[in-house]
Amino acid sequence: MRILVIEDERRLANVIKKGLIEDGFAVDLSFDGEDGQYLAESEPYDLIILDLMLPKIDGLTICRNLRKKNLKTPILILTAKTTVEEKVQGLDSGADDYLTKPFSFLELRSRIHSLIRRSKQHPSPILKIANLIVDPLKHSVTRNNQPVNLTPKEFAILELLLRHKNEVVSRTMILEHVWDYNFEGMSNVVDVFVAALRKKIDHKAKVKLIHTLHGVGYKISNNFK
């Protein structure tokens, strides 16, 4: 999953980025409203963390502008403003949630997972297919009740596939949602990571779940034809 953090306090932005990367997210940073709005409109993010007090364009204006353009990406406002009126103003501008500074990273992490889950229409925090179970909050994976150890990128790809269960997920989509804006790597990086993921998930299983559609992308399904 890929997140955009629009926050002009660079130290805080970098702390958030570090924590989210450790949690398996791809993260882009923007330190002013103008650049942040541009990235939000031009890149496919799963969630936007938005400060209100920003240079060039303030957070409320960004939120309204994105909603006017029918951008449905979940927006979590992160700000030092604490009054009920200010919170209502933020939510009325189109934000999905509101977290005041200072905050616990665990709470931020929990709210992020909740917003993404709701946006993908997955009411349960647990993702599963057949006997494969993934818990994004605990960052755990089991297959047939046996733990599967994945790298952060492998976990991110698996989560993306499960959030689009029985749908085709293209290589471009995986690149856009698992790697950040500055990624410059091998053209076959997705194939390499999916191959490694498949070995860990499907190697000893009777029912294969991760399937390649040549020239199209990948699908996770227990009823592949």
C-alpha positions in Angstrom: 0.0 0.0 0.0 1.2 3.5 -0.9 0.8 6.6 1.3 1.4 10.3 0.7 2.4 12.4 3.7 1.9 16.1 3.3 3.6 17.7 6.3 5.9 20.7 6.5 7.5 19.7 9.8 10.3 17.6 8.2 11.4 15.8 11.3 7.9 14.6 12.0 7.3 13.7 8.4 10.5 11.6 8.3 9.6 9.9 11.6 6.2 9.0 10.1 7.8 7.8 6.9 10.3 5.6 8.8 7.6 4.0 10.9 5.3 3.3 7.9 8.1 1.8 5.8 8.9 -0.5 8.7 5.2 -1.5 8.6 5.5 -2.4 4.9 4.1 0.8 3.3 5.6 2.7 0.4 5.7 6.4 1.4 6.1 9.7 -0.5 6.8 12.9 1.4 5.7 16.5 0.5 6.6 19.5 2.5 4.3 22.1 1.1 0.7 22.3 -0.1 1.3 23.0 -3.7 3.6 20.0 -4.3 1.4 17.9 -2.1 -1.7 18.6 -4.1 0.1 17.9 -7.3 1.3 14.5 -6.1 -2.1 13.6 -4.7 -3.7 14.4 -8.1 -1.1 12.7 -10.3 -0.1 9.5 -8.3 -2.4 6.6 -7.2 -2.2 6.6 -3.4 -4.1 4.3 -1.0 -4.2 7.0 1.6 -3.2 10.7 2.2 -1.9 12.0 5.6 -2.5 15.8 5.4 -1.4 18.5 7.8 -3.5 21.6 7.9 -1.0 24.4 8.4 1.0 24.2 5.2 2.9 26.7 3.1 1.6 27.8 -0.3 -1.8 25.9 0.0 -3.3 25.0 3.4 -4.6 21.6 4.1 -8.3 22.4 4.2 -8.1 23.9 0.7 -6.2 20.9 -0.6 -8.9 18.6 0.8 -11.7 20.6 -0.8 -9.8 20.8 -4.1 -9.2 17.0 -4.2 -12.9 16.2 -3.4 -14.1 18.7 -6.0 -12.0 16.7 -8.6 -13.7 13.5 -7.3 -10.6 12.0 -5.9 -11.8 9.4 -3.5 -8.5 8.5 -1.8 -9.0 8.4 2.0 -7.6 11.5 3.8 -6.4 11.5 7.4 -5.9 15.0 8.7 -3.0 15.4 11.1 -2.8 18.7 13.0 -2.2 20.5 16.2 -5.7 22.1 16.1 -7.9 20.5 18.7 -11.2 22.4 19.0 -14.4 20.7 18.0 -15.1 23.4 15.5 -11.8 22.9 13.8 -12.3 19.1 13.7 -15.8 19.6 12.2 -14.3 22.0 9.6 -11.7 19.5 8.6 -14.2 16.7 8.3 -16.7 18.9 6.4 -13.9 19.7 3.9 -13.9 16.1 2.8 -11.5 14.4 5.2 -12.2 10.9 6.4 -10.6 11.1 9.8 -8.8 13.5 12.1 -5.8 12.9 14.5 -4.4 15.6 16.7 -0.7 16.2 17.6 1.0 14.9 19.6 -0.2 11.4 18.8 0.8 7.8 19.3 2.2 6.1 16.2 0.2 3.0 17.1 -3.0 5.0 16.9 -1.9 6.5 13.6 -1.1 3.1 12.3 -4.4 1.7 13.5 -6.4 4.6 11.9 -4.5 4.1 8.6 -5.3 0.4 8.4 -9.0 1.1 9.3 -9.3 3.8 6.6 -7.7 1.7 3.9 -9.9 -1.3 4.9 -13.0 0.8 4.7 -12.0 2.3 1.3 -11.4 -1.2 -0.1 -14.8 -2.4 1.3 -13.2 -5.0 3.6 -15.1 -4.7 6.9 -12.8 -7.3 8.6 -9.2 -6.5 9.3 -8.2 -10.0 8.3 -7.6 -10.9 4.7 -8.1 -14.5 3.7 -8.5 -16.9 0.8 -8.8 -20.7 1.2 -6.3 -21.5 4.1 -4.2 -18.4 3.6 -4.7 -15.8 6.3 -3.1 -12.3 6.4 -3.4 -9.8 9.2 -2.1 -6.4 8.1 -2.2 -5.0 11.6 -0.1 -7.8 13.1 1.9 -8.1 9.8 1.4 -11.9 10.0 0.8 -14.5 7.3 -0.2 -18.1 7.8 -1.0 -20.9 5.3 -2.7 -24.0 6.5 -2.0 -22.7 10.1 1.7 -22.5 9.4 3.5 -19.1 9.7 5.0 -17.7 6.5 7.8 -15.2 6.8 7.7 -12.5 4.1 9.8 -9.4 3.4 8.0 -6.0 3.6 7.7 -5.8 -0.2 6.4 -9.4 -0.5 3.9 -8.7 2.2 2.8 -5.5 0.5 2.3 -7.3 -2.8 0.3 -10.1 -1.1 -1.9 -7.6 0.7 -2.6 -5.8 -2.6 -3.5 -9.1 -4.4 -5.8 -10.0 -1.5 -7.5 -6.6 -1.6 -8.2 -7.4 -5.2 -9.0 -11.1 -4.7 -10.1 -12.8 -7.9 -9.2 -9.7 -10.0 -6.3 -9.2 -12.3 -3.6 -6.9 -10.8 -1.2 -5.5 -13.4 2.5 -5.1 -13.0 2.1 -1.3 -13.3 -0.5 -1.4 -10.5 1.9 -3.3 -8.2 4.7 -0.8 -9.0 2.4 2.1 -8.3 1.1 0.8 -5.0 4.2 -1.0 -3.5 7.1 1.3 -4.5 7.4 5.0 -3.9 7.7 7.9 -6.3 11.5 7.8 -6.4 11.9 4.1 -7.3 14.3 3.4 -10.1 14.9 -0.3 -10.4 15.0 -3.3 -12.7 12.2 -3.5 -15.2 11.5 -7.1 -14.0 11.4 -6.2 -10.3 7.7 -7.1 -9.9 8.3 -10.6 -11.5 11.2 -11.2 -9.2 9.3 -10.4 -6.1 6.1 -12.3 -7.1 8.2 -15.3 -8.0 9.7 -15.2 -4.5 6.3 -14.7 -2.9 4.8 -17.6 -4.9 7.6 -20.0 -3.6 6.7 -19.1 0.0 2.9 -19.2 -0.4 2.3 -22.0 -2.9 5.5 -24.2 -3.0 4.1 -27.1 -0.8 0.4 -26.4 -1.3 -1.9 -28.6 -3.2 -4.1 -25.6 -4.3 -2.0 -22.9 -5.9 -3.3 -19.4 -5.2 -1.0 -17.0 -7.0 -1.4 -17.1 -10.8 0.3 -15.4 -13.7 -1.7 -14.1 -16.6 1.0 -13.7 -19.2 1.2 -10.2 -20.6 -1.5 -9.0 -18.2 -0.5 -9.4 -14.6 -1.3 -11.6 -11.6 -4.4 -12.9 -9.8 -4.9 -14.5 -6.4 -7.7 -17.1 -6.6 -8.5 -20.6 -5.4 -10.7 -21.2 -8.4 -8.4 -20.3 -11.3 -9.2 -21.5 -14.8 
